[in-house]
Amino acid sequence: MKDIREVKFHAGSKEELLPDFTQTFPYIATRVEMDHYPGRTAPWHWHGAVELSYTQQGCMEYHTPGGMELVPAGTAVLVNANVLHMTTAEPNTVQLLHIFDPAFLALPGSRISERYITPLAAASQVETLCLRPDDPVQNAVLKQIKAAFSLTGEEFGYELTLRNTLSEIWLAFLKQAEPLLQRPVQRTKSSDKIKEMMAYIHEHYGEKLAVSDLAAAAFLSERECFRAFRECLRTTPAEYLKSYRLQQACRLLRENRASVTEIGQLCGLGSSSYFGKTFRDAMGCTPSEYRRKWQDIDN
């Protein structure tokens, strides 16, 4: 099981880059200690894979354009493919993740895929599904989810056993989703447009950016740009840009030996005084204090 300490992005599409996730075996199991994330927050991101999260200890909040799910210890949440999501956590929270391409369960275009996989994976009205231990049926599935983390690649038949287990879990989620799948699909382009603007920010965050630049990247008016950010991320373009710049500043302070002044400029946060104030307001410490803190943790 791989330990993950930050969200990284593909250079092209800007969806999340999943380590060791391959076409021949599109699955990874990860362990995440949220205390290692700045502000115990995994920023807004998406991926074509399904995310199945089990909270081992603490409490997670999963935010999507449709709302928020509280996922305390002993519960699980499935985040559907290509759904924008952001997570926050209380101190000492640890989550375990199964992340897999729906195609891992069945060959695309096959009868199994068309009957059991695509109806849920392609359902835009289903962003998340939760399992709670106080429901006997759901608790049985939670035990399967936990047990699957114990499987190892050294075991004979590991890949088939894992796929069979995930298929049974998927079937349980499909049954749970039946009422939602009957609802009419509300077509909206906001999610696609927000991804285009997020990708533009991820590519140009170190430059001087205006709302007009973001809107133009997604072929929107500035008014439509504001509406997309409000509807999907419940924030403004300027606040998202500042948040992303601060995330990158945190990464560089941990990984790069450049001066605080240089990092502020690289992240588009201007002079050292403005960078210091903005960083302190958001993180509760100065950039130098943050760097020393993470050096102590890594050592």
Backbone bond lengths (Angstrom), bond angles and torsions (degrees), N, CA, C in turn:
res aa  C-N    CA-C-N  psi(-1)  N-CA   C-N-CA  omega(-1)  CA-C   N-CA-C  phi
1 M - - - 1.458 - - 1.528 108.59 -
2 K 1.321 116.61 130.01 1.452 121.07 -174.51 1.524 111.14 -91.39
3 D 1.347 116.16 136.60 1.461 120.81 174.71 1.524 108.84 -84.39
4 I 1.342 116.89 130.53 1.461 123.00 179.44 1.515 108.76 -115.87
5 R 1.353 116.08 132.99 1.458 119.80 -177.28 1.519 113.68 -123.44
6 E 1.326 118.13 1.42 1.461 120.47 177.54 1.518 109.44 -163.99
7 V 1.333 115.24 159.34 1.460 121.41 175.29 1.522 108.07 -93.30
8 K 1.345 116.35 121.58 1.461 121.34 175.99 1.521 108.53 -110.96
9 F 1.348 116.11 157.47 1.448 120.64 -173.35 1.523 111.67 -123.24
10 H 1.346 115.89 148.20 1.455 121.55 171.68 1.522 109.38 -63.55
11 A 1.337 116.46 143.58 1.468 120.06 -178.85 1.526 112.03 -67.27
12 G 1.319 117.58 -30.86 1.463 119.52 -176.86 1.513 113.43 -87.82
13 S 1.329 116.47 -70.85 1.468 120.80 -174.61 1.516 112.97 -77.39
14 K 1.345 117.37 -20.15 1.461 123.04 -177.54 1.523 113.64 69.55
15 E 1.330 117.82 13.09 1.450 117.84 169.81 1.521 107.52 -76.53
16 E 1.334 116.44 168.55 1.453 118.89 -174.46 1.522 111.59 -63.64
17 L 1.326 115.42 137.74 1.458 122.46 175.81 1.524 108.14 -88.66
18 L 1.325 116.32 117.35 1.458 121.51 -177.23 1.526 109.52 -99.59
19 P 1.330 118.72 115.78 1.461 121.25 -177.47 1.518 112.00 -64.87
20 D 1.352 115.65 139.56 1.472 122.55 176.04 1.531 113.02 64.11
21 F 1.328 117.34 18.01 1.465 122.20 179.28 1.525 106.93 -95.00
22 T 1.337 117.73 113.58 1.466 121.15 -172.78 1.524 111.41 -121.70
23 Q 1.321 116.44 163.17 1.467 120.81 177.61 1.517 111.34 -66.80
24 T 1.338 116.68 -33.24 1.466 119.42 -178.54 1.530 112.40 -77.68
25 F 1.336 116.22 -21.80 1.464 120.43 176.93 1.530 108.23 -148.88
26 P 1.347 116.65 80.56 1.473 121.07 -173.00 1.526 112.74 -81.72
27 Y 1.324 114.76 67.14 1.469 121.39 -178.58 1.518 108.92 -154.43
28 I 1.320 116.88 141.14 1.460 121.67 168.74 1.528 108.54 -143.18
29 A 1.324 115.59 150.35 1.459 122.58 171.23 1.519 106.72 -113.30
30 T 1.325 117.37 130.37 1.455 120.56 -177.64 1.524 111.14 -131.41
31 R 1.309 114.07 157.17 1.469 122.10 175.12 1.516 107.12 -121.00
32 V 1.323 117.29 129.22 1.463 122.07 -175.19 1.520 109.90 -124.27
33 E 1.335 117.24 119.81 1.455 122.61 169.73 1.522 106.49 -95.70
34 M 1.326 116.71 108.75 1.460 120.55 -172.44 1.528 112.96 -66.31
35 D 1.330 118.28 -18.65 1.462 120.30 176.46 1.525 111.62 -63.21
36 H 1.335 117.80 -20.70 1.461 121.03 179.49 1.525 112.49 -81.04
37 Y 1.320 117.32 -9.27 1.466 121.11 178.54 1.531 109.53 -92.25
38 P 1.335 118.28 137.29 1.468 119.91 176.66 1.526 110.85 -54.73
39 G 1.336 115.48 124.41 1.457 119.15 -179.13 1.512 113.71 67.84
40 R 1.343 117.27 15.13 1.474 122.74 -175.63 1.531 110.36 49.78
41 T 1.329 115.08 43.65 1.468 121.90 -177.37 1.517 110.41 -131.62
42 A 1.329 116.84 129.91 1.463 121.87 168.83 1.524 106.21 -96.83
43 P 1.331 118.87 116.56 1.472 121.15 -170.74 1.526 112.86 -66.24
44 W 1.313 116.03 168.43 1.458 121.75 179.85 1.528 110.48 -53.80
45 H 1.323 116.17 131.30 1.453 121.79 179.46 1.525 108.78 -161.14
46 W 1.307 115.94 175.21 1.463 121.47 176.97 1.518 109.07 -153.75
47 H 1.318 116.01 163.90 1.462 121.04 175.45 1.521 108.16 -157.69
48 G 1.320 116.00 153.96 1.457 121.17 -179.34 1.509 112.90 -70.34
49 A 1.325 116.62 -14.12 1.462 121.05 179.01 1.528 110.27 -83.94
50 V 1.315 115.02 159.48 1.458 122.46 173.80 1.526 108.28 -84.96
51 E 1.323 117.16 140.56 1.455 122.00 178.26 1.529 109.07 -112.85
52 L 1.318 115.69 121.59 1.458 121.67 178.49 1.519 107.36 -116.75
53 S 1.335 116.12 106.45 1.464 122.15 -172.61 1.520 111.02 -107.53
54 Y 1.328 115.13 132.78 1.468 122.04 174.30 1.528 107.89 -117.67
55 T 1.320 117.13 123.18 1.464 120.88 179.77 1.526 109.10 -83.14
56 Q 1.317 115.04 111.44 1.467 120.55 -177.55 1.531 111.07 -78.30
57 Q 1.323 116.43 -40.81 1.469 120.70 175.69 1.518 108.68 -152.80
58 G 1.335 116.16 155.34 1.450 119.97 -178.95 1.521 112.00 86.03
59 C 1.336 116.08 -148.47 1.461 121.03 -178.56 1.521 110.00 -154.41
60 M 1.331 115.90 132.38 1.457 123.26 179.19 1.522 110.48 -106.97
61 E 1.320 115.86 150.54 1.458 122.18 166.96 1.522 107.53 -118.86
62 Y 1.332 116.82 121.76 1.459 121.90 176.39 1.532 108.50 -102.56
63 H 1.317 116.00 118.59 1.456 121.77 179.33 1.528 109.47 -105.97
64 T 1.308 117.28 132.92 1.462 124.35 174.80 1.524 107.71 -132.33
65 P 1.341 118.19 169.92 1.470 118.16 176.03 1.518 113.51 -55.30
66 G 1.337 117.13 -27.06 1.461 120.34 -178.23 1.513 115.43 -85.36
67 G 1.337 118.42 -9.55 1.452 119.46 -179.66 1.516 112.73 147.55
68 M 1.333 116.72 -154.16 1.459 122.31 -175.59 1.525 110.45 -133.74
69 E 1.328 115.88 139.62 1.459 122.52 174.09 1.527 108.66 -117.05
70 L 1.325 116.57 129.69 1.452 122.03 175.06 1.528 108.16 -89.85
71 V 1.338 116.17 126.40 1.464 120.98 -174.57 1.530 108.57 -126.13
72 P 1.344 117.65 83.91 1.467 120.59 -179.96 1.529 111.67 -75.98
73 A 1.317 115.89 175.20 1.464 121.25 -179.46 1.523 110.79 -54.95
74 G 1.341 114.59 136.60 1.461 120.41 178.73 1.504 114.63 89.40
75 T 1.336 117.64 -0.05 1.468 121.43 177.92 1.525 109.55 -114.91
76 A 1.323 115.46 168.37 1.456 120.97 -178.67 1.523 109.53 -138.45
77 V 1.325 115.59 155.73 1.458 121.35 176.18 1.519 108.79 -138.12
78 L 1.321 116.12 137.84 1.452 121.97 173.27 1.520 107.58 -103.15
79 V 1.332 116.46 124.02 1.463 122.43 174.84 1.516 107.19 -102.62
80 N 1.305 116.48 121.90 1.459 121.12 -172.98 1.527 111.48 -68.92
81 A 1.320 115.63 164.37 1.455 121.85 -178.81 1.521 111.26 -60.45
82 N 1.333 116.18 137.49 1.473 124.64 174.56 1.524 114.42 66.05
83 V 1.331 117.43 16.61 1.459 120.77 178.88 1.528 109.61 -87.37
84 L 1.320 116.93 127.47 1.455 121.43 173.34 1.528 109.02 -63.72
85 H 1.321 116.93 132.79 1.453 119.14 177.40 1.517 110.98 -152.59
86 M 1.315 114.45 156.42 1.455 123.56 178.58 1.519 106.76 -142.01
87 T 1.327 116.90 141.65 1.463 119.16 -179.01 1.517 111.16 -123.96
88 T 1.323 115.39 145.92 1.461 122.77 171.20 1.529 107.15 -130.32
89 A 1.321 115.97 160.77 1.464 118.58 -175.16 1.516 111.05 -148.27
90 E 1.330 115.17 157.89 1.455 120.76 172.33 1.530 107.79 -81.32
91 P 1.350 118.68 166.55 1.474 120.41 -179.25 1.534 112.22 -56.73
92 N 1.343 114.14 148.11 1.470 122.97 175.25 1.521 113.25 64.49
93 T 1.315 117.08 27.18 1.467 120.34 177.77 1.528 110.27 -84.80
94 V 1.333 115.14 135.26 1.466 121.65 176.16 1.522 107.98 -128.07
95 Q 1.335 116.49 131.38 1.459 120.36 176.69 1.526 109.76 -124.48
96 L 1.325 114.85 149.19 1.459 122.83 174.50 1.517 107.99 -111.74
97 L 1.330 116.02 139.19 1.455 120.09 -173.44 1.513 112.34 -128.09
98 H 1.330 116.09 131.49 1.461 122.39 161.52 1.528 105.62 -99.72
99 I 1.324 117.25 121.68 1.463 121.03 177.50 1.523 107.46 -123.02
100 F 1.339 116.45 121.86 1.459 118.70 -174.80 1.527 111.08 -149.43
101 D 1.313 114.57 149.74 1.460 121.47 172.87 1.533 107.65 -74.48
102 P 1.344 118.05 133.75 1.464 118.93 177.65 1.525 112.80 -54.52
103 A 1.342 117.03 -27.68 1.464 120.82 178.77 1.524 112.13 -65.69
104 F 1.347 117.18 -16.78 1.463 120.70 176.72 1.522 111.21 -63.45
105 L 1.343 116.44 -27.42 1.463 120.69 -176.59 1.521 113.04 -85.28
106 A 1.331 117.03 -29.60 1.473 120.01 -178.33 1.517 109.74 -160.58
107 L 1.311 116.49 147.65 1.459 122.36 179.94 1.531 109.83 -62.41
108 P 1.323 118.86 124.06 1.468 120.46 178.45 1.530 111.52 -54.67
109 G 1.314 116.09 134.80 1.456 121.07 -178.82 1.513 113.88 90.86
110 S 1.337 117.19 -12.49 1.460 120.37 179.80 1.530 109.96 -76.15
111 R 1.335 116.38 166.73 1.465 120.25 179.56 1.534 110.51 -61.26
112 I 1.343 116.51 -41.08 1.472 119.75 179.85 1.517 110.42 -61.90
113 S 1.335 116.30 -44.84 1.463 120.00 179.94 1.517 111.42 -62.83
114 E 1.327 117.29 -45.80 1.462 121.31 -176.68 1.523 112.14 -67.63
115 R 1.329 117.59 -32.21 1.470 120.45 -176.89 1.527 113.29 -88.13
116 Y 1.353 116.19 -33.27 1.450 117.63 -169.27 1.539 115.31 -122.67
117 I 1.324 117.50 -25.32 1.470 119.25 -174.37 1.535 111.37 -97.60
118 T 1.322 115.98 -57.74 1.460 120.54 -175.66 1.530 113.54 -59.49
119 P 1.349 119.46 -40.98 1.472 118.15 -178.27 1.529 114.18 -54.85
120 L 1.330 117.30 -32.06 1.459 119.81 178.01 1.525 111.40 -92.44
121 A 1.334 117.30 -47.12 1.466 120.58 -175.59 1.525 112.25 -62.05
122 A 1.324 117.38 -30.42 1.466 121.39 -178.18 1.523 112.86 -98.30
123 A 1.319 117.47 6.83 1.471 121.28 -176.63 1.527 109.70 -84.57
124 S 1.333 116.71 100.13 1.460 120.56 -177.51 1.518 112.37 -65.59
125 Q 1.350 117.53 -20.88 1.463 120.15 179.03 1.529 112.73 -78.77
126 V 1.337 116.57 -8.35 1.471 120.61 178.85 1.529 108.22 -111.01
127 E 1.324 116.23 98.77 1.461 120.44 178.27 1.522 111.36 -87.19
128 T 1.339 117.25 -47.26 1.458 121.70 -178.98 1.527 110.07 -139.92
129 L 1.324 114.63 155.39 1.467 122.53 173.32 1.522 107.34 -138.45
130 C 1.331 116.72 133.46 1.466 120.86 -176.93 1.517 111.81 -112.31
131 L 1.327 114.86 150.66 1.466 122.18 173.83 1.519 108.52 -120.24
132 R 1.355 116.45 131.64 1.454 122.40 -178.15 1.536 110.39 -117.00
133 P 1.329 118.38 140.83 1.468 120.76 -177.04 1.530 114.60 -70.57
134 D 1.345 118.27 -15.73 1.461 119.07 -179.13 1.524 112.82 -78.11
135 D 1.347 117.14 -8.54 1.458 121.85 174.45 1.531 107.67 -98.05
136 P 1.342 119.05 119.92 1.473 120.84 -175.46 1.529 113.59 -56.42
137 V 1.332 117.78 -41.64 1.465 120.66 -179.77 1.528 110.18 -66.18
138 Q 1.329 116.15 -46.33 1.457 120.01 -179.65 1.521 111.31 -67.11
139 N 1.326 117.31 -33.68 1.458 120.68 179.63 1.530 110.93 -64.88
140 A 1.320 116.69 -35.32 1.472 119.89 177.48 1.527 110.55 -64.27
141 V 1.320 116.60 -37.82 1.470 120.52 178.09 1.529 110.29 -70.34
142 L 1.331 116.98 -37.48 1.462 120.57 176.90 1.529 110.84 -59.19
143 K 1.312 117.37 -37.96 1.463 121.05 178.48 1.530 110.58 -65.47
144 Q 1.339 116.44 -36.80 1.464 119.77 176.08 1.527 111.15 -65.26
145 I 1.323 115.81 -41.70 1.463 120.40 179.61 1.526 110.24 -60.95
146 K 1.340 116.65 -46.06 1.461 120.74 179.40 1.522 111.03 -64.05
147 A 1.327 117.09 -43.81 1.463 120.82 -177.80 1.522 111.98 -62.51
148 A 1.325 116.85 -33.64 1.465 120.54 -177.66 1.522 111.78 -65.43
149 F 1.338 118.18 -24.89 1.464 119.98 177.54 1.521 111.63 -71.17
150 S 1.318 117.09 -16.71 1.464 120.91 -179.58 1.527 111.89 -84.33
151 L 1.329 117.83 -13.25 1.465 120.77 179.24 1.528 109.80 -68.09
152 T 1.309 116.41 141.69 1.465 120.74 179.35 1.514 110.49 -128.15
153 G 1.335 114.61 154.84 1.454 120.41 -179.09 1.507 114.26 -66.42
154 E 1.346 117.16 -13.47 1.472 120.31 179.86 1.529 111.71 -79.99
155 E 1.322 117.32 -16.87 1.462 120.15 -177.44 1.530 110.94 -75.56
156 F 1.339 116.26 142.22 1.454 120.58 177.14 1.536 109.27 -64.03
157 G 1.317 115.59 130.47 1.458 120.40 179.00 1.522 114.96 76.64
158 Y 1.356 116.26 18.14 1.462 120.92 -175.30 1.526 112.47 -52.31
159 E 1.333 116.69 -48.99 1.464 119.74 -174.42 1.524 111.76 -62.93
160 L 1.340 117.01 -42.52 1.462 120.42 179.62 1.528 111.17 -69.25
161 T 1.321 116.22 -41.29 1.465 119.77 179.19 1.525 110.63 -61.95
162 L 1.328 115.90 -43.94 1.458 120.19 179.01 1.522 111.12 -62.50
163 R 1.336 116.49 -46.21 1.470 119.23 -179.13 1.526 110.99 -63.56
164 N 1.305 117.22 -40.48 1.463 119.99 178.28 1.528 111.72 -62.99
165 T 1.344 116.25 -41.84 1.460 120.61 179.81 1.526 110.82 -65.01
166 L 1.338 116.59 -45.96 1.467 120.53 179.58 1.529 110.94 -65.36
167 S 1.326 117.14 -31.94 1.465 120.56 178.10 1.528 110.65 -66.13
168 E 1.333 116.54 -41.85 1.467 120.07 177.78 1.533 110.53 -64.78
169 I 1.329 116.14 -40.88 1.462 120.44 177.95 1.531 110.07 -64.05
170 W 1.321 116.04 -42.99 1.470 120.89 179.67 1.527 111.04 -60.82
171 L 1.322 116.17 -41.38 1.459 120.37 -179.80 1.531 110.59 -62.23
172 A 1.330 116.34 -37.30 1.464 119.99 177.90 1.528 110.83 -65.38
173 F 1.324 116.53 -41.17 1.464 119.74 177.26 1.533 111.16 -66.80
174 L 1.324 116.88 -37.02 1.463 120.45 178.78 1.529 110.60 -61.61
175 K 1.343 116.47 -42.59 1.463 119.78 177.25 1.528 111.04 -63.16
176 Q 1.326 116.13 -41.00 1.461 120.31 179.40 1.527 111.22 -64.58
177 A 1.328 116.39 -31.76 1.464 120.74 -175.39 1.524 113.75 -83.23
178 E 1.335 117.91 -8.03 1.475 120.31 -174.03 1.523 113.88 -50.49
179 P 1.348 120.14 -45.88 1.470 118.64 179.13 1.528 113.08 -61.83
180 L 1.336 116.12 -36.62 1.462 119.84 179.43 1.519 111.54 -69.89
181 L 1.324 116.63 -34.07 1.465 120.22 -178.62 1.521 111.67 -69.47
182 Q 1.319 117.38 -18.45 1.466 120.64 178.28 1.522 112.13 -81.33
183 R 1.319 116.73 -14.34 1.456 119.62 -179.03 1.531 110.84 -73.51
184 P 1.331 117.46 146.88 1.465 119.40 176.92 1.527 110.64 -65.57
185 V 1.314 115.92 142.64 1.460 121.28 -179.77 1.519 108.79 -82.42
186 Q 1.326 115.90 126.00 1.452 120.44 176.46 1.519 108.39 -93.79
187 R 1.303 115.51 109.12 1.459 120.68 -177.86 1.525 110.39 -71.99
188 T 1.314 116.62 127.17 1.452 121.44 175.85 1.515 109.44 -143.58
189 K 1.312 115.41 140.17 1.456 120.24 179.23 1.523 111.63 -96.03
190 S 1.350 117.02 -1.15 1.459 120.18 -175.32 1.522 111.82 -59.54
191 S 1.340 117.36 -41.69 1.457 120.22 -177.78 1.522 111.50 -63.50
192 D 1.325 117.59 -44.08 1.466 120.51 178.16 1.520 110.90 -64.96
193 K 1.321 116.55 -40.93 1.457 120.57 -178.04 1.526 111.42 -67.89
194 I 1.327 116.61 -38.84 1.454 119.01 -179.95 1.526 110.24 -66.06
195 K 1.326 117.60 -34.28 1.467 120.62 177.23 1.517 110.67 -64.58
196 E 1.344 116.78 -39.38 1.466 119.95 178.08 1.524 110.59 -63.52
197 M 1.331 116.92 -41.67 1.464 119.69 -179.36 1.526 111.51 -72.19
198 M 1.338 116.84 -36.42 1.461 119.62 175.18 1.525 110.56 -62.53
199 A 1.324 116.97 -42.57 1.462 121.01 179.02 1.523 110.52 -61.21
200 Y 1.326 116.66 -38.97 1.469 120.52 178.67 1.524 110.45 -64.89
201 I 1.327 117.13 -42.56 1.465 120.87 177.11 1.519 110.69 -62.69
202 H 1.316 117.73 -43.83 1.464 121.61 -179.41 1.526 111.77 -61.79
203 E 1.324 116.05 -28.30 1.462 121.09 -179.62 1.527 112.72 -86.02
204 H 1.327 117.36 -29.68 1.472 120.73 -170.37 1.530 113.59 -124.61
205 Y 1.333 118.01 17.55 1.468 119.75 -173.69 1.516 113.58 -60.36
206 G 1.334 118.27 -24.35 1.460 120.99 -179.71 1.513 113.74 -78.96
207 E 1.334 116.42 -7.47 1.457 121.42 -178.24 1.526 110.57 -98.93
208 K 1.324 115.86 169.98 1.451 120.68 174.18 1.520 108.44 -75.73
209 L 1.322 117.60 119.93 1.462 121.92 -175.35 1.525 110.73 -123.07
210 A 1.317 115.00 141.24 1.459 122.01 175.18 1.514 108.79 -118.15
211 V 1.328 116.20 161.72 1.460 120.10 177.99 1.516 110.82 -57.82
212 S 1.314 116.84 -34.96 1.474 120.31 179.27 1.522 111.31 -61.23
213 D 1.344 117.50 -33.81 1.472 120.64 178.22 1.530 110.62 -66.77
214 L 1.325 116.47 -43.35 1.460 120.19 179.78 1.522 110.62 -65.37
215 A 1.321 116.56 -44.97 1.460 120.92 -179.74 1.522 110.48 -60.22
216 A 1.334 116.74 -43.59 1.467 120.55 -179.06 1.525 111.42 -64.12
217 A 1.335 116.88 -33.80 1.469 120.44 -179.93 1.518 112.00 -62.87
218 A 1.344 117.03 -27.44 1.469 121.38 -179.50 1.531 111.50 -111.23
219 F 1.346 116.34 11.55 1.470 121.94 179.37 1.534 111.29 56.14
220 L 1.337 114.61 47.60 1.452 121.67 179.25 1.522 110.20 -122.13
221 S 1.314 115.64 163.03 1.454 120.19 168.63 1.529 108.09 -79.84
222 E 1.324 116.84 163.49 1.459 119.35 178.22 1.526 111.02 -61.92
223 R 1.321 116.66 -36.99 1.466 120.18 178.44 1.519 110.56 -62.62
224 E 1.340 116.85 -43.54 1.463 120.25 178.80 1.530 111.08 -66.68
225 C 1.331 116.25 -33.15 1.467 121.48 177.35 1.528 109.90 -61.75
226 F 1.333 116.72 -48.84 1.456 120.66 178.52 1.525 110.82 -60.04
227 R 1.326 116.98 -41.90 1.461 120.63 -178.15 1.526 111.00 -65.03
228 A 1.339 117.57 -40.72 1.470 120.92 -179.58 1.524 110.85 -63.13
229 F 1.326 117.47 -43.81 1.467 120.21 178.81 1.528 110.81 -65.19
230 R 1.325 116.28 -39.85 1.459 119.76 -179.21 1.527 110.81 -67.09
231 E 1.345 117.41 -43.95 1.458 121.07 -176.69 1.528 112.30 -70.34
232 C 1.330 116.64 -41.05 1.468 119.85 -173.14 1.530 113.69 -90.70
233 L 1.329 117.10 -42.21 1.463 120.50 -173.39 1.524 113.14 -112.49
234 R 1.330 116.29 -5.92 1.463 122.02 -179.20 1.526 112.09 54.55
235 T 1.316 115.49 42.85 1.456 122.36 177.72 1.524 108.46 -151.06
236 T 1.304 117.33 179.94 1.467 121.72 177.87 1.522 109.49 -101.17
237 P 1.328 117.97 161.11 1.466 119.75 176.24 1.527 112.13 -56.48
238 A 1.350 117.07 -41.62 1.462 120.39 -178.00 1.527 111.33 -65.44
239 E 1.340 117.03 -40.97 1.455 120.03 179.98 1.528 111.15 -67.56
240 Y 1.340 117.15 -39.31 1.463 119.11 178.17 1.527 110.27 -64.69
241 L 1.350 116.56 -43.13 1.462 120.83 179.54 1.524 110.58 -60.16
242 K 1.330 117.19 -45.93 1.466 120.08 179.12 1.522 110.73 -62.50
243 S 1.332 116.84 -42.24 1.455 120.85 179.82 1.528 110.98 -61.49
244 Y 1.334 116.70 -43.66 1.467 119.42 -179.04 1.528 110.55 -66.75
245 R 1.328 116.89 -40.33 1.463 120.29 177.89 1.526 110.60 -60.79
246 L 1.311 117.26 -40.23 1.461 120.83 178.83 1.527 111.42 -67.34
247 Q 1.341 116.96 -37.35 1.463 120.25 176.40 1.524 110.57 -60.42
248 Q 1.344 115.82 -43.23 1.461 119.89 179.54 1.522 111.22 -68.97
249 A 1.329 116.86 -35.29 1.460 120.05 176.55 1.530 110.62 -62.76
250 C 1.322 116.35 -42.29 1.471 120.27 177.12 1.523 110.67 -60.02
251 R 1.323 116.23 -43.89 1.471 120.40 179.92 1.527 110.84 -61.23
252 L 1.340 116.15 -46.18 1.460 119.83 -178.05 1.528 111.76 -67.99
253 L 1.324 117.33 -36.09 1.459 119.81 177.87 1.527 111.00 -64.07
254 R 1.332 116.85 -32.74 1.462 120.63 178.50 1.526 111.83 -77.97
255 E 1.333 116.82 -38.19 1.463 120.42 -167.26 1.524 114.31 -107.38
256 N 1.338 118.54 -16.84 1.458 122.07 -169.76 1.527 109.68 -117.01
257 R 1.320 115.86 146.04 1.465 119.87 179.72 1.526 112.30 -94.40
258 A 1.309 117.92 5.60 1.464 120.72 178.71 1.522 109.79 -60.95
259 S 1.324 116.24 156.53 1.459 120.50 -179.96 1.514 110.46 -68.67
260 V 1.330 115.60 161.42 1.460 120.70 177.97 1.525 110.35 -58.79
261 T 1.326 116.90 -40.47 1.471 120.68 179.15 1.523 110.70 -61.40
262 E 1.334 116.36 -45.35 1.467 120.44 179.98 1.526 111.24 -62.92
263 I 1.309 117.19 -40.88 1.468 120.49 -179.11 1.518 110.33 -65.57
264 G 1.334 117.38 -41.90 1.455 120.09 177.10 1.515 111.80 -57.92
265 Q 1.316 116.41 -41.13 1.468 120.43 179.57 1.528 111.17 -71.16
266 L 1.327 117.04 -40.97 1.463 120.67 179.28 1.524 111.70 -60.81
267 C 1.325 116.72 -32.39 1.467 121.14 -176.64 1.525 112.99 -93.18
268 G 1.324 116.82 4.79 1.457 119.17 178.74 1.511 113.90 76.42
269 L 1.348 117.04 19.92 1.462 121.05 -177.91 1.519 112.95 -102.61
270 G 1.323 116.56 14.54 1.459 121.79 167.62 1.505 115.91 72.57
271 S 1.331 115.37 -146.65 1.456 122.88 -174.34 1.517 111.20 -64.37
272 S 1.337 115.25 162.22 1.457 119.87 -178.53 1.527 111.56 -63.11
273 S 1.338 117.64 -34.52 1.463 120.13 -179.58 1.529 110.97 -68.63
274 Y 1.351 116.98 -44.44 1.466 119.99 179.07 1.527 110.46 -67.30
275 F 1.333 115.91 -42.96 1.464 120.44 178.35 1.526 109.99 -59.92
276 G 1.329 117.14 -44.86 1.451 120.38 -178.65 1.519 112.51 -62.71
277 K 1.329 116.49 -43.10 1.465 120.00 179.86 1.524 111.33 -67.08
278 T 1.344 116.37 -46.09 1.463 120.80 -179.63 1.519 110.69 -61.75
279 F 1.332 116.50 -42.67 1.463 121.30 -179.20 1.532 110.41 -66.32
280 R 1.326 116.78 -44.74 1.463 120.50 -178.36 1.529 111.34 -64.32
281 D 1.340 116.75 -40.13 1.467 120.57 178.33 1.527 111.64 -61.91
282 A 1.347 116.13 -37.01 1.468 120.34 -176.49 1.524 112.83 -84.37
283 M 1.339 117.00 -39.87 1.460 121.13 -170.41 1.532 114.08 -106.01
284 G 1.325 116.96 -11.03 1.459 119.38 178.65 1.513 114.80 79.86
285 C 1.332 117.14 10.79 1.463 121.66 177.96 1.522 108.61 -156.06
286 T 1.310 117.64 166.96 1.458 120.54 178.19 1.530 109.71 -79.24
287 P 1.344 117.67 162.23 1.472 119.36 176.34 1.528 112.74 -56.31
288 S 1.327 117.62 -39.95 1.470 120.42 -179.66 1.527 111.16 -66.26
289 E 1.322 116.56 -41.35 1.466 120.14 177.80 1.521 110.74 -64.13
290 Y 1.332 116.42 -39.18 1.473 120.65 178.73 1.526 109.70 -62.71
291 R 1.336 116.46 -44.66 1.471 120.35 -179.65 1.522 110.62 -61.02
292 R 1.331 118.02 -44.38 1.474 120.67 -179.89 1.523 110.83 -64.27
293 K 1.323 116.64 -39.79 1.466 120.50 179.70 1.517 110.75 -59.36
294 W 1.327 117.63 -46.07 1.460 120.16 -176.40 1.516 112.44 -75.97
295 Q 1.338 117.01 -27.06 1.463 119.15 173.45 1.528 109.68 -65.68
296 D 1.341 117.04 -38.81 1.461 120.35 178.83 1.518 110.38 -66.01
297 I 1.348 117.63 -40.31 1.465 121.22 179.86 1.526 110.78 -64.62
298 D 1.351 116.19 -44.68 1.470 120.27 -178.38 1.524 111.89 -66.68
299 N 1.342 115.56 -28.79 1.453 118.87 179.97 1.527 112.11 -85.71
